[in-house]
Amino acid sequence: MPIAVSLDRNVAAALREQLRDDIVSARETLLEDGARLDKRIHKARRRLKRARTILRALRPLADKAARRLGRELGDIARSLSAARDADVMAGTAERLAGEADGPEGEALRHLAGTLAARAKAVHAELPPIEAAAAGLAQAAVAAVDLVWGKKAGRADVLLAGIETTYRDGRAALAAAAEPGAHDEALHDWRKAVKHRWHLSKLAEPRTAAAAPSVVTALDELGEMLGEEHDLAVLAATVTADPALAGGEAEAGRVVAVVAARRAALQADAFARGRILYEDKPSKFRKRLAEPATLVAAGTVDAPVATAA
């Protein structure tokens, strides 16, 4: 369970404690006996995502060391992702197939079967668990050894981190909403939303930044953008290799179904995002330390559009 970071204690020390705990937990999860390997990897990668978010918050205090450790954790997570990514793609195609009829449904069922077989083959290639565990052991030591700068004891380091993720998310939203924006822009926005969500969950609940409505709305938006990204990857994969769906015509049908679903998700995500990021950063900063009982920047009490 994550710690609740109180603004009355040394926040930097509390964040470093959570950082180390997440890295150690990720390592222990990978080496755990009994649980399925894919579930262990998924759980470990989730821990590493939060650890990397914490490192972003700690950059003003540890800078280069925090950036370096963040890159190392990212490399470890990616080394474990092949089977999970293959499963997600196959699962995405299967869900779409269950909702489609006629030629589109046939093409999607063919694609789902092909991708399931591919995922099975990927699972046969064991991921580098031992190497990842060794890397995480070193990372845990590096987390403890992070050297803070002169502002290490400042109580607002967490709120400053949340403010930074808010600015990043607001800029990423604007870039993703530009006509003709590349798929990568939406993926960058998703990552920014996730960073803000992780840090908001770590903040003590009495702060407006961690109001339950904000945390829940960020989680929902992040999941929505995650689904959108999975669909983008699926479309790109089928476009590059139409035979996966059975041929050019079938691939075209798949891409059309995916495009319609993505359009609905994007419309919903942008509607939610404009509420969560409606305040200018200067206004958001002023309201960060308000009690959670007040209306916080990003609260989504207003009606939110839903995908058709």
Long-range contacts (C-beta under 8 A, 24 or more apart in sequence): 2-50, 2-201, 2-202, 3-202, 4-202, 4-203, 4-204, 4-205, 5-158, 5-202, 5-203, 5-204, 6-204, 7-155, 7-156, 7-158, 7-159, 7-204, 7-207, 7-289, 8-155, 9-155, 10-153, 10-155, 11-154, 11-155, 11-156, 11-157, 11-158, 12-58, 12-61, 12-148, 12-152, 12-153, 12-154, 12-157, 15-54, 15-57, 15-58, 15-157, 15-158, 15-202, 16-58, 16-143, 16-144, 16-146, 18-50, 18-54, 18-202, 19-51, 19-54, 19-55, 19-58, 19-143, 20-140, 20-143, 20-144, 22-47, 22-48, 22-50, 22-51, 22-54, 23-47, 23-48, 23-51, 23-73, 23-136, 23-139, 23-140, 23-143, 24-136, 24-140, 26-51, 26-136, 27-133, 27-136, 27-137, 27-140, 30-80, 30-129, 30-132, 30-133, 30-136, 31-129, 31-133, 37-83, 37-127, 37-129, 38-83, 38-84, 38-87, 38-123, 41-80, 41-81, 41-83, 41-84, 41-127, 42-84, 44-80, 44-132, 45-77, 45-80, 45-81, 45-84, 48-73, 48-74, 48-76, 48-77, 49-77, 49-194, 49-198, 50-198, 51-143, 53-165, 53-194, 53-195, 53-198, 53-199, 54-198, 54-199, 54-202, 56-161, 56-164, 56-165, 56-195, 57-157, 57-158, 57-160, 57-161, 57-162, 57-164, 57-165, 57-199, 58-146, 58-157, 58-161, 60-149, 60-151, 60-157, 60-160, 61-146, 61-148, 61-149, 61-151, 61-152, 61-157, 62-146, 62-147, 62-148, 62-149, 63-149, 65-142, 65-146, 65-147, 66-146, 69-139, 69-142, 69-143, 69-146, 72-135, 72-139, 72-142, 73-139, 75-135, 76-132, 76-135, 76-136, 76-139, 79-127, 79-128, 79-131, 79-132, 80-127, 80-128, 80-129, 80-132, 82-122, 82-125, 82-127, 83-119, 83-122, 83-123, 83-125, 83-127, 85-233, 86-115, 86-118, 86-119, 86-122, 86-123, 87-119, 88-230, 89-115, 89-119, 89-230, 89-233, 89-234, 89-237, 90-115, 90-116, 90-118, 90-119, 92-227, 92-230, 92-231, 92-234, 93-234, 93-254, 96-254, 96-257, 96-258, 96-261, 100-257, 103-250, 103-253, 104-253, 104-254, 104-256, 104-257, 106-250, 107-245, 107-246, 107-250, 107-251, 107-253, 107-254, 108-245, 108-253, 108-254, 108-257, 110-245, 110-246, 110-250, 111-238, 111-244, 111-245, 111-246, 111-250, 111-254, 114-244, 114-245, 115-244, 158-199, 158-202, 158-203, 159-203, 159-207, 159-209, 159-288, 159-289, 161-199, 162-196, 162-199, 162-200, 162-203, 162-209, 162-288, 163-281, 163-284, 163-285, 163-288, 165-192, 165-195, 165-196, 165-199, 166-196, 166-277, 166-281, 166-284, 166-297, 166-298, 167-281, 168-192, 168-195, 168-196, 169-193, 169-195, 169-196, 169-273, 169-276, 169-277, 170-277, 170-281, 173-270, 173-273, 173-274, 173-277, 176-270, 177-270, 183-229, 183-232, 183-236, 186-225, 186-228, 186-229, 186-232, 186-266, 187-225, 187-229, 187-232, 189-225, 189-273, 190-222, 190-225, 190-226, 190-228, 190-229, 193-218, 193-221, 193-222, 193-225, 193-273, 193-276, 194-222, 197-222, 205-292, 206-291, 206-292, 207-288, 207-289, 207-290, 207-291, 207-292, 208-287, 208-288, 208-289, 208-290, 208-291, 208-292, 208-294, 208-296, 208-297, 209-288, 209-289, 209-296, 210-292, 211-292, 211-296, 211-299, 212-292, 213-296, 213-299, 213-300, 213-301, 214-276, 214-296, 214-298, 214-299, 214-300, 217-272, 217-275, 217-276, 217-298, 217-299, 217-300, 218-276, 218-298, 220-272, 221-269, 221-272, 221-273, 221-276, 224-265, 224-268, 224-269, 224-272, 225-265, 225-269, 227-265, 228-262, 228-265, 228-266, 228-269, 231-258, 231-261, 231-262, 231-265, 232-262, 234-258, 235-259, 235-262, 264-307, 264-308, 265-307, 267-305, 267-307, 268-304, 268-305, 268-306, 268-307, 271-304, 271-305, 272-300, 272-304, 272-305, 275-300, 275-302, 275-304, 276-300
